Amino acid sequence: MTTAAIEGVVSDESGGIIPDVTVTATHVDTGATRTAITDDRGRYSLPNLRVGPYEVRTELPGFTTQIRRGIHPLPNGQEFNDGRAELVRSPDS
């Protein structure tokens, strides 16, 4: 079976890295989800994903949830570098 991966770094609006962010990738066609938590350097990795389009959600209390659509990881185990996802502090925090 051909697989793919998504990896990236989560930061705030000032560029500071954010640990402990929940990152969820949802396969658009099947609804299957995979979740990772960012490490102390704000990095996450979602390996062994089914090939196809994904929606990637980043969540952390005190920040606005971010949803990115149209993410297409590369096949054959190649990693799609999602780059830097930016979370913005929620006005309620």
SULNORWO-V81835 format. One line per field, one symbol per residue. ss: DSSP state (H for helix, E for strand, - for the rest). burial: + if it has 9 or more other ideal C-beta (glycine too) atoms within 8 Angstrom, else -. Layout:
ss = ???
burial = ???
This chain:
ss = --EEEEEEEEEE----E----EEEEEE-----EEEEE-----EEEEEEEE--EEEEEEE---E--EEEEEEE------EEEEEEEEE-E----
burial = --++++++++++----+++-++++++++-------+++---+++++--+--+++++++-+--+--+-+--+-+-+-++++-+--+++++----
